[in-house]
Amino acid sequence: MNTILFLLKRDFTDEEQGKGKFFCPFCLKVEGLMAMFPEIRHAIEVRYVDFDKPRANLADFVGSDNQSCPHLIFPDGDDQWSGKYSLKSEMGIVHIDRTSYILNYFIDRFDLPSAH
């Protein structure tokens, strides 16, 4: 199974924050990297989820208490680049849930230039 990246859909609402539409600034960073380096998007499965929980089947991989986005899931376990960034969920699934680690993982995996 491919690596899965969960991102929040743009233009979501959040009743706790009041009226209006929102975007996730953390997901935006990952979207920006994928826009600059489209080989990332072509090599993984990207799933856009609603802000409201449960967030599609993200909870099936990492449990209901850790549905943050962006979230990178490795259904088949770590690959050669992910081990220094990943955690194992309560469900036993390898994942990365920190935006900076996701970006660094993509930089390593796709041999991209470093951020400066």
N, C-alpha and C positions, 0 to 999 in steps of 0.2 A: 504494500500500500504506500502511496506517495506521502511525503511530508505535507501536513495540512497547516495552513496559516488562517487563523480566525481573526477577522477585522470587523469592527462595528460599521454598520451602514452609515452613510453620510445623512445629514438632515434628520437626525433622530430627535425625539422629544424626551424630556425628563420632567415629570410633574413636580418632583421635589425642587427643581431649579426654577420653576415658573414657566411662563409662556415663552414660545420661541423654539427655534430649531438649533441643533448643536452638531458639532463634529468632534471627533476624538483627536486631540493633538498628537497623541502617541501613535495612533494608527496612521496619521498623516505622515509622520516621519518614515514609516515603513513603506507607505504608498509612494513617497517621493523617491526613495532608493530604488523601488521597483520601476518607477517611471524612467529613471536615469539608466538603469541596467535591466532591460526587459527580459534578459535570460533568466532572471530569478523567477518572475511570474510564469514563464514557460516551463519551469522545472518543478514547480510545486502546485498543490491544489489550494486555491484561495476561496474561502467561504466567508461571505458577508452575513453578519448576524444582527438581529435587532438589539437595541439597548436593553429592553426589558428582559428579565430573566424568567425562565431558563433561556440561555442563548443557544438555540438550536441544540445540537448534540455535543457541544463543548463539555458540558457536565458529565457526559458519558466517559470522556477521556480523563478529566482532571478532578471530578467531584463537584458538588454544588457550591462549595465554599470558595472555589478559585476559578471564577468565570471572567477574569480580567481579559481585556483585549488591548493590544494585540497578543496573540497566543500562538505559539508554534508547537505542533504536535508531531511526534515521531512514532507512529503506530507500530513500526517494526523495530523499535529501539534506536539507540544512538548510532549515528553514522560516524565516519572518521573525523568530522569537524565539530560535532555537537557536544562531545563529552565534557569539555571544560566550561560549558554554559548551562547544561541541562540539569533538571531535577527529575525525580520519579514521583508521580502523583500517587494519591491514596488508592487509585485504581490500578497502579503498577505500570502506568504509561509514561514514557519519557517525554518531557516537554520543556519549553523555554517560555517564561512569562514576563521577563524584563525586556523592555524595548531596546535598551542599549546592548543587551546580550543577543537579541534577535538580529540587530544590525551587524554586530561583530561576527556572528555566525555566518550571515550572508556574505560579508566581506571575505571571510576565510574560505567558505565553500566555493565561491565563484571567483576567487582570486582577484577581487576588486581593489581599487586604490584605497588607501587609508583615509579616514576623515582628517581634516586639518583645520 
